[in-house]
Amino acid sequence: MTHAGVSATLLERPAMAYRDLREFIEALESQGELIRIEEPISTVLEITEVTDRVSKKGGPALLFENVVDSDYPVLINAMGSMRRMNLAFERESLDQLAEELQAFIDLEKPETLLDKLRMLPKLKRMGDVFPKKIQKAPCQEVVEEEVNLDGMPVLTCWPEDGGPFVTLPLVFTKHPRTGQSNMGMYRLQIYDRQTTGMHWHTHKGGAHHYRVAEAMGEPLPVAVAIGADPVTTYVATAPLPEDMDELLLAGLIRKRPVEVVPCKTVDLLVPAHAEFILEGFVHPNERRREGPFGDHTGYYSLADDYPVFHVSCVTRKKNPIYSTTIVGRPPMEDFYMAKATERIFLPILKKTLPEIVDLNLPMEGVFHNLVFVSIDKRYPGHAQKIMHAFWGLGQMMFAKIIVVFDEWVDVQNLSQALWVMCNCVDPERDVCFVKGPVDALDHAAPLPHLGSKMGIDATRPWPEEGHLRPWPDVIEMEETIKRKIDQIWDRLGIPEFGRESGSS
C-alpha cells in the first residue's frame, strides 16, 4: 500500500482511466471505500441525514440501492475523502498530479535537437487527450419518449429547500458567437416534469453565454450530464480560463480522451459514458424564483430569480445510477473537491506569482472566505502585493480574507498559522480593506455581488515597513537535546497519551 492508502494495482491504472462512473464504483468497492445500502430510504431529507452523519465522521461513499419512489440507485459521497480523491485521479497524492501538470505547463521552446526529442512524448500526450467524438454512446441507450423528471431520484436536501435539486450536474453550453464551449456545475431546481431552474452565477461561463444569447434574442441550447467519470465531474468545478476546454483538462488528467457524443436535439457534445443526459433550451428574458437552498456556506442561500431550463429530451443508460452530492456545514464532499483544486492549481498560480511557497483554503472558510498563503518575502510591502494579485486572479477575486505568512510557516497547520497571526499582527499597521466583487453566496455583503475584503500581513515586519523594535526569536529546543530524548524515550516509561479536551 502507498502512503495515501491506495493500492499499487490502482495506481497503475492511469493509462486505463475509468471509462465511466461504474468503473469508479468498482474501484471504491474493491478498496473498502463504498457501502451498499438496501434499506428503503427517501430522497426527501432522509438520504441527506444519513450522508451528513457519514461525511462528518469521514465515512465511505454510499450507494442507496432501494430508493423510495424511484427505480434508480443513488450514489453519494463518492469523493468525500482525500483517499477517494486520490482514487478518483488514480494518483498517490494530489501533489503528484500537480507535479505532472506543472511539467506540461513548463513546455518551452526547444533550443537543441535533444530538447526537441525530449518534448516529443509530451506533445504526443497532448494530442492524445483531446475529446474523442463517437456516434454510438451508452448515455443514449434509452431515449425517453416523454420527458418526465419526476422519475429521477433528485434529492430534497434540507428542510427549507425550495424543492428537489440536481446538485452534481455537468452543464454544457457554447458561446453563441464564437462557439467556445463551457462545462460548469450549476444546480438545477426541479420545478415540474419538464422544467428546472438554471442557477448560474453572474461570474460563471454559462451565465456569460446566456447573456450573449439573450442580447441576440435567441434561446441558448443547454445539455446536462449526470454521472460522468469522476475526473470529468471534478473538472466541471475547476476555475479554468474562459478559453480553455474543460474536457481537454479532464483528458490530460485521465491520460485518455473523454469520449463525447452529439446530443439528439441540441448542437452540443456530451460525455458519452454519463448515466443521464438532459437536453433543452434556456429562453431569453425568462426568470423564475429559485431557492432557498441549503448551501456549502452552512446557511441557506436566499431565493432569487434565475433563468429557466426547458428540458426537451432525456437520454440515459438502460439501468442508470444517479450521482449526487449534498452541501452544508463542512466538512462535506465538496471540501475535498475544493482541496483538489487548491493543490492542482497551486503550480499554475506559482507561474504567475513564483514567490508563493504554499496555499491553504481552510474548510471553515468554505472556499472563498479565507485564504492562508506563505511567501518568500523579498521586499517591503510584498505581502500587500500578493493580496492584491490574488484579488485580480480569476475566482480568487472572491477571497474575503487573505492572510500572508513568511515561508517557514506551515499554512496547512491551522494551529501554527493562527498562533503566528495572533502574535505577529498589529491590526492598525497590518490590516487593509478593499472593495470588489464577492461571491453570490456572501450573505454578509451589503449588496449582491459587491462587498469588502480584508488582507492581513502576518509576515515579520521589516524596519523598512516601519517596525524598528527588536523582533524576538521563536522558541525552539536544541537538536542535540531532541535527538537524545528520542533515544531514551522508551526507557522513560511514559505511556502514549493525547491532549484531553479542555486541557491547557
Secondary structure as UniProt FT lines:
FT   TURN            3..4
FT   HELIX           8..11
FT   HELIX           13..16
FT   HELIX           21..30
FT   TURN            31..32
FT   STRAND          34..37
FT   HELIX           46..56
FT   TURN            57..58
FT   STRAND          61..64
FT   TURN            68..69
FT   STRAND          74..76
FT   TURN            78..79
FT   HELIX           82..89
FT   HELIX           94..105
FT   HELIX           113..127
FT   STRAND          132..133
FT   HELIX           138..140
FT   STRAND          142..143
FT   HELIX           149..151
FT   STRAND          155..156
FT   TURN            159..160
FT   STRAND          165..166
FT   STRAND          169..174
FT   TURN            176..178
FT   STRAND          181..184
FT   STRAND          188..190
FT   STRAND          195..197
FT   TURN            202..203
FT   HELIX           205..215
FT   TURN            216..217
FT   STRAND          220..226
FT   HELIX           230..235
FT   TURN            236..237
FT   TURN            242..243
FT   HELIX           246..254
FT   STRAND          259..262
FT   STRAND          269..271
FT   TURN            272..273
FT   STRAND          276..290
FT   STRAND          293..294
FT   TURN            296..297
FT   STRAND          300..301
FT   STRAND          304..316
FT   STRAND          322..323
FT   HELIX           333..352
FT   TURN            354..355
FT   STRAND          356..360
FT   HELIX           363..365
FT   TURN            366..368
FT   STRAND          370..375
FT   TURN            380..381
FT   HELIX           382..391
FT   HELIX           394..398
FT   STRAND          401..406
FT   TURN            407..408
FT   TURN            411..412
FT   HELIX           414..424
FT   HELIX           427..430
FT   STRAND          431..437
FT   TURN            440..441
FT   TURN            443..444
FT   TURN            448..449
FT   STRAND          450..457
FT   HELIX           463..465
FT   HELIX           479..488
FT   HELIX           489..492
FT   TURN            501..502
//
